[in-house]
């Protein structure tokens, strides 16, 4: 299953972030103009998932797993 952030949110016009849910974990892809970031998080190592939802605007989803913190912005 794949979730893609909105292109209307800030800093996502050209390359919106994506979250891929697979059988054993999730892949968070945060593309960039010259260098992107892709992080694989195993379900067993994820310690925290938080969703920051403002009244107006787009949500930010943050995953914490084994010392790594990955945040993706622009989801509805």
OpenMM code with the backbone's topology and positions (N, CA, C; nanometers):
from openmm import Vec3, app, unit

residues = "UNK UNK UNK UNK UNK UNK UNK UNK UNK UNK UNK UNK UNK UNK UNK UNK UNK UNK UNK UNK UNK UNK UNK UNK UNK UNK UNK UNK UNK UNK UNK UNK UNK UNK UNK UNK UNK UNK UNK UNK UNK UNK UNK UNK UNK UNK UNK UNK UNK UNK UNK UNK UNK UNK UNK UNK UNK UNK UNK UNK UNK UNK UNK UNK UNK UNK UNK UNK UNK UNK UNK UNK UNK UNK UNK UNK".split()
positions = [
    Vec3(0.0841, -0.1154, 0.0000),
    Vec3(0.0000, 0.0000, 0.0000),
    Vec3(0.0897, 0.1230, 0.0000),
    Vec3(0.0508, 0.2230, -0.0778),
    Vec3(0.1340, 0.3430, -0.0907),
    Vec3(0.0504, 0.4672, -0.0618),
    Vec3(0.1058, 0.5571, 0.0190),
    Vec3(0.0428, 0.6850, 0.0489),
    Vec3(0.1370, 0.7951, 0.0031),
    Vec3(0.0837, 0.8920, -0.0717),
    Vec3(0.1635, 1.0026, -0.1234),
    Vec3(0.1106, 1.1331, -0.0664),
    Vec3(0.2015, 1.2203, -0.0250),
    Vec3(0.1635, 1.3507, 0.0297),
    Vec3(0.1090, 1.4397, -0.0807),
    Vec3(0.0381, 1.5418, -0.0405),
    Vec3(-0.0201, 1.6363, -0.1343),
    Vec3(0.0877, 1.7267, -0.1932),
    Vec3(0.0739, 1.7577, -0.3199),
    Vec3(0.1668, 1.8506, -0.3845),
    Vec3(0.1370, 1.9959, -0.3471),
    Vec3(0.0218, 2.0208, -0.2872),
    Vec3(-0.0156, 2.1571, -0.2500),
    Vec3(0.0482, 2.2030, -0.1194),
    Vec3(0.0998, 2.1088, -0.0410),
    Vec3(0.1622, 2.1456, 0.0860),
    Vec3(0.3002, 2.2070, 0.0625),
    Vec3(0.3498, 2.2758, 0.1626),
    Vec3(0.4774, 2.3467, 0.1472),
    Vec3(0.5931, 2.2497, 0.1254),
    Vec3(0.6858, 2.2873, 0.0389),
    Vec3(0.8082, 2.2119, 0.0060),
    Vec3(0.7818, 2.0788, -0.0627),
    Vec3(0.6604, 2.0523, -0.1104),
    Vec3(0.6303, 1.9244, -0.1746),
    Vec3(0.5838, 1.9405, -0.3193),
    Vec3(0.6012, 2.0563, -0.3805),
    Vec3(0.5472, 2.0803, -0.5130),
    Vec3(0.6082, 1.9888, -0.6192),
    Vec3(0.7373, 1.9675, -0.6156),
    Vec3(0.8018, 1.8836, -0.7170),
    Vec3(0.8101, 1.7371, -0.6762),
    Vec3(0.8470, 1.7121, -0.5524),
    Vec3(0.8714, 1.5754, -0.5065),
    Vec3(0.8008, 1.5502, -0.3734),
    Vec3(0.6778, 1.5015, -0.3750),
    Vec3(0.6079, 1.4777, -0.2478),
    Vec3(0.6591, 1.3510, -0.1781),
    Vec3(0.6596, 1.3492, -0.0463),
    Vec3(0.6999, 1.2296, 0.0289),
    Vec3(0.6021, 1.1138, 0.0070),
    Vec3(0.6518, 0.9926, 0.0257),
    Vec3(0.5700, 0.8723, 0.0105),
    Vec3(0.5944, 0.7792, 0.1287),
    Vec3(0.4892, 0.7074, 0.1679),
    Vec3(0.4995, 0.6037, 0.2699),
    Vec3(0.4476, 0.4745, 0.2076),
    Vec3(0.5345, 0.3719, 0.2025),
    Vec3(0.4993, 0.2411, 0.1479),
    Vec3(0.4873, 0.1425, 0.2636),
    Vec3(0.3727, 0.0774, 0.2757),
    Vec3(0.3525, -0.0238, 0.3790),
    Vec3(0.3684, -0.1602, 0.3140),
    Vec3(0.4626, -0.2396, 0.3653),
    Vec3(0.4906, -0.3724, 0.3126),
    Vec3(0.4597, -0.4772, 0.4180),
    Vec3(0.4864, -0.6006, 0.3900),
    Vec3(0.4555, -0.7100, 0.4808),
    Vec3(0.5348, -0.7087, 0.6102),
    Vec3(0.6585, -0.6622, 0.6070),
    Vec3(0.7430, -0.6683, 0.7262),
    Vec3(0.7823, -0.5312, 0.7822),
    Vec3(0.7428, -0.4233, 0.7152),
    Vec3(0.7785, -0.2908, 0.7635),
    Vec3(0.7285, -0.1817, 0.6716),
    Vec3(0.7781, -0.0616, 0.6937),
    Vec3(0.7406, 0.0509, 0.6091),
    Vec3(0.8645, 0.1183, 0.5520),
    Vec3(0.8465, 0.1767, 0.4355),
    Vec3(0.9518, 0.2547, 0.3714),
    Vec3(0.9005, 0.3974, 0.3607),
    Vec3(0.9763, 0.4918, 0.4155),
    Vec3(0.9430, 0.6334, 0.4069),
    Vec3(1.0412, 0.6961, 0.3098),
    Vec3(0.9891, 0.7512, 0.2007),
    Vec3(1.0729, 0.8156, 0.0991),
    Vec3(1.0462, 0.9654, 0.1022),
    Vec3(1.1537, 1.0407, 0.1257),
    Vec3(1.1458, 1.1860, 0.1244),
    Vec3(1.2419, 1.2328, 0.0155),
    Vec3(1.1898, 1.2551, -0.1047),
    Vec3(1.2764, 1.2931, -0.2168),
    Vec3(1.3226, 1.4374, -0.2059),
    Vec3(1.4295, 1.4662, -0.2758),
    Vec3(1.4841, 1.6016, -0.2798),
    Vec3(1.5308, 1.6334, -0.4198),
    Vec3(1.5707, 1.7553, -0.4417),
    Vec3(1.6125, 1.7971, -0.5746),
    Vec3(1.7400, 1.7250, -0.6187),
    Vec3(1.8414, 1.7205, -0.5334),
    Vec3(1.9664, 1.6542, -0.5682),
    Vec3(1.9880, 1.5252, -0.4908),
    Vec3(1.9347, 1.5185, -0.3709),
    Vec3(1.9582, 1.4018, -0.2870),
    Vec3(1.8326, 1.3748, -0.2053),
    Vec3(1.7818, 1.2530, -0.2149),
    Vec3(1.6633, 1.2163, -0.1399),
    Vec3(1.6981, 1.1278, -0.0218),
    Vec3(1.5979, 1.0977, 0.0572),
    Vec3(1.6173, 1.0143, 0.1756),
    Vec3(1.5138, 0.9029, 0.1722),
    Vec3(1.5588, 0.7807, 0.1898),
    Vec3(1.4699, 0.6659, 0.1956),
    Vec3(1.5078, 0.5837, 0.3186),
    Vec3(1.4096, 0.5551, 0.4015),
    Vec3(1.4357, 0.4865, 0.5280),
    Vec3(1.3410, 0.3671, 0.5402),
    Vec3(1.3973, 0.2490, 0.5671),
    Vec3(1.3172, 0.1295, 0.5921),
    Vec3(1.3069, 0.1089, 0.7428),
    Vec3(1.1839, 0.0913, 0.7922),
    Vec3(1.1602, 0.0705, 0.9350),
    Vec3(1.0861, -0.0611, 0.9534),
    Vec3(1.1479, -0.1545, 1.0240),
    Vec3(1.0863, -0.2834, 1.0530),
    Vec3(0.9754, -0.2643, 1.1564),
    Vec3(0.8633, -0.3356, 1.1395),
    Vec3(0.7516, -0.3217, 1.2329),
    Vec3(0.7926, -0.3521, 1.3768),
    Vec3(0.8788, -0.4497, 1.3968),
    Vec3(0.9212, -0.4877, 1.5313),
    Vec3(1.0070, -0.3838, 1.6012),
    Vec3(1.0665, -0.2928, 1.5254),
    Vec3(1.1554, -0.1920, 1.5844),
    Vec3(1.0916, -0.0545, 1.5969),
    Vec3(0.9707, -0.0369, 1.5450),
    Vec3(0.9025, 0.0922, 1.5559),
    Vec3(0.8544, 0.1102, 1.6988),
    Vec3(0.8978, 0.2174, 1.7625),
    Vec3(0.8605, 0.2410, 1.9016),
    Vec3(0.7519, 0.3469, 1.9162),
    Vec3(0.7387, 0.4367, 1.8188),
    Vec3(0.6422, 0.5441, 1.8315),
    Vec3(0.6017, 0.5944, 1.6937),
    Vec3(0.4725, 0.6195, 1.6769),
    Vec3(0.4195, 0.6844, 1.5573),
    Vec3(0.3327, 0.7991, 1.6058),
    Vec3(0.3618, 0.9192, 1.5599),
    Vec3(0.2803, 1.0340, 1.5999),
    Vec3(0.2339, 1.1092, 1.4757),
    Vec3(0.1125, 1.1610, 1.4847),
    Vec3(0.0544, 1.2376, 1.3754),
    Vec3(0.0183, 1.3745, 1.4298),
    Vec3(0.0801, 1.4767, 1.3746),
    Vec3(0.0522, 1.6147, 1.4143),
    Vec3(-0.0453, 1.6724, 1.3124),
    Vec3(-0.1668, 1.6992, 1.3574),
    Vec3(-0.2722, 1.7448, 1.2678),
    Vec3(-0.3190, 1.8839, 1.3083),
    Vec3(-0.2849, 1.9869, 1.2312),
    Vec3(-0.3337, 2.1211, 1.2622),
    Vec3(-0.4799, 2.1357, 1.2187),
    Vec3(-0.5476, 2.2397, 1.2682),
    Vec3(-0.6872, 2.2614, 1.2285),
    Vec3(-0.6974, 2.2962, 1.0806),
    Vec3(-0.6013, 2.3732, 1.0309),
    Vec3(-0.5971, 2.4078, 0.8895),
    Vec3(-0.4584, 2.3722, 0.8391),
    Vec3(-0.4540, 2.2948, 0.7330),
    Vec3(-0.3249, 2.2568, 0.6770),
    Vec3(-0.3101, 2.1064, 0.6659),
    Vec3(-0.1886, 2.0629, 0.6499),
    Vec3(-0.1587, 1.9223, 0.6255),
    Vec3(-0.0886, 1.8596, 0.7452),
    Vec3(-0.1071, 1.7295, 0.7599),
    Vec3(-0.0525, 1.6553, 0.8741),
    Vec3(0.0929, 1.6181, 0.8528),
    Vec3(0.1637, 1.6029, 0.9648),
    Vec3(0.3003, 1.5527, 0.9654),
    Vec3(0.3012, 1.4212, 1.0417),
    Vec3(0.3528, 1.3160, 0.9778),
    Vec3(0.3604, 1.1840, 1.0394),
    Vec3(0.5057, 1.1585, 1.0766),
    Vec3(0.5299, 1.1232, 1.2033),
    Vec3(0.6650, 1.0992, 1.2530),
    Vec3(0.6755, 0.9563, 1.3043),
    Vec3(0.7778, 0.8848, 1.2574),
    Vec3(0.8058, 0.7478, 1.3009),
    Vec3(0.9362, 0.7482, 1.3797),
    Vec3(0.9391, 0.6761, 1.4919),
    Vec3(1.0621, 0.6585, 1.5693),
    Vec3(1.0880, 0.5093, 1.5819),
    Vec3(1.2088, 0.4692, 1.5428),
    Vec3(1.2453, 0.3276, 1.5470),
    Vec3(1.3952, 0.3137, 1.5634),
    Vec3(1.4372, 0.2421, 1.6670),
    Vec3(1.5780, 0.2087, 1.6909),
    Vec3(1.6697, 0.3303, 1.6804),
    Vec3(1.6299, 0.4395, 1.7420),
    Vec3(1.7133, 0.5590, 1.7418),
    Vec3(1.6961, 0.6487, 1.6210),
    Vec3(1.6246, 0.6046, 1.5200),
    Vec3(1.6016, 0.6854, 1.4012),
    Vec3(1.4669, 0.7557, 1.4128),
    Vec3(1.4622, 0.8791, 1.3630),
    Vec3(1.3390, 0.9565, 1.3627),
    Vec3(1.3160, 1.0056, 1.2204),
    Vec3(1.2024, 0.9664, 1.1619),
    Vec3(1.1713, 1.0036, 1.0253),
    Vec3(1.0365, 1.0753, 1.0255),
    Vec3(1.0318, 1.1957, 0.9677),
    Vec3(0.9088, 1.2727, 0.9617),
    Vec3(0.8757, 1.3046, 0.8165),
    Vec3(0.7473, 1.2926, 0.7813),
    Vec3(0.7000, 1.3234, 0.6474),
    Vec3(0.5824, 1.4193, 0.6607),
    Vec3(0.5829, 1.5268, 0.5823),
    Vec3(0.4810, 1.6318, 0.5917),
    Vec3(0.3967, 1.6360, 0.4645),
    Vec3(0.2692, 1.6704, 0.4801),
    Vec3(0.1842, 1.6964, 0.3645),
    Vec3(0.0724, 1.5971, 0.3430),
    Vec3(0.0385, 1.5195, 0.4433),
    Vec3(-0.0657, 1.4174, 0.4271),
    Vec3(-0.2011, 1.4695, 0.4715),
    Vec3(-0.3065, 1.4215, 0.4032),
    Vec3(-0.4440, 1.4607, 0.4396),
    Vec3(-0.5095, 1.3534, 0.5209),
] * unit.nanometer
topology = app.Topology()
chain = topology.addChain("A")
for resn in residues:
    res = topology.addResidue(resn, chain)
    for name in ("N", "CA", "C"):
        topology.addAtom(name, app.Element.getBySymbol(name[0]), res)
